[in-house]
Amino acid sequence: MSGTISLYADDGERLHTIYIGGAPKHGKGTFLKRMEHEIAHVKTLYPKANSVGLADGAKCNWTFLADHTSFQIIDFWHVAEYLETVAKALYPNDEKKRRQWLEQTRHRLKNDPDAAGDILAQLKEIAAGTLPAAATAKIDSVITYFSNNWRRMNYHFCLCKNLPIGSGVTEAACKTLVKHRLCASGMRRKEHSAGIVLSLRALVLTKDRWSQFWDKVNRFGFSFA
């Protein structure tokens, strides 16, 4: 598991990112506790900052983020992939129309505060039409996705406030934090050792954390509890 906490300036520039990693299964509870600890610490440092929860569509993400952030936004590019599914269903043999519909719909989603609800209504009308059964089934899956998440698609608000709308930082962390270190050819690790490696890796990737860690060790020593 991997997560990030990023700090942004008023103009939208990312200033700093904290990386958190944990091994699967037994590490989930530990991982979430680390996230909660880091979130609480950042809120103490910056009590007036907006706290935005940004993730993909997994329900467990929103359950966690709802308790720790002011509002939540779903990754724009995950939504765009679902819209591409609709475009292919509508225009399976016309790439020009497919691209045109997709670009126009993405633009609406970013620039119209009511776009998500309007697109959902449009998808329902399309599904009630005369498309082939296979195409209708694909659109139905997108309708379910939008029905569950459309309130988290207020990209117009985020862009007006210079807030991020993509979870690329966290997606990249999955590679830089986990895969680059644990998934090389022939690598095998048990969960406990994987968790240790990920903790060290997070210290290295988070700016200044490695030196802070050793400063604390030098002052207080190691804990063997």
Secondary structure, DSSP 8 states (H G I E B T S, - for coil): -EEEEEEE-TTS-EEEEEEEE--STTHHHHHHHHHHHHHHHHHHH-TTS--EEEE-S-HHHHHHHHTT-SEEEE-HHHHHHHHHHHHHHH-TT-HHHHHHHHHHHHHHHHH-TTHHHHHHHHHHHHHTSS--HHHHHHHHHHHHHHHHHGGG--HHHHHHTT-----HHHHHHIIIIIIHHH-STT----HHHHHHHHHHHHHHHSTTHHHHHHHHHHHH-----
